[in-house]
């Protein structure tokens, strides 16, 4: 059997009587490409509003230079603000953000991403392009792994899958 590469993601296995094409997926196939950001000096109230408006579960916290400094998630808002009965208009994203950011190379496989989430006990990985000065290009969460699986596409089913994934990961 002969293995030949067609490009970074496709391989052809050739036998004398057949050729089989195998698709090798990378994390870029399932990541969310639209990164939502918020200033580290902005209030967590602004973060919660932006998460609601953009329908996302996390925001990349950026400094004045626009570079990623950390991550604020819905879980951070609940555990660090709500449970402590803090005034959301007085707490900044910098005070509750998770830092440093856990990043993954865009050429990594989904299984590597899942392993990293378990290893670092996180639910969000910032996807970076190492060939472009570690430029952030997306974010991946456990729910994103289901994107190319055979799950129903309606919102109720997606919510159910997300709850299951949150329980196990």
Beta strands, then each sheet from edge to edge (+ up, - down):
strand 1: 2-5
strand 2: 10-14
strand 3: 19-23
strand 4: 37-39
strand 5: 58-62
strand 6: 68-73
strand 7: 103-105
strand 8: 124-129
strand 9: 135-141
sheet 1: 1+ 2- 3+
sheet 2: 4+ 5+ 6-
sheet 3: 7+ 8+ 9-
end
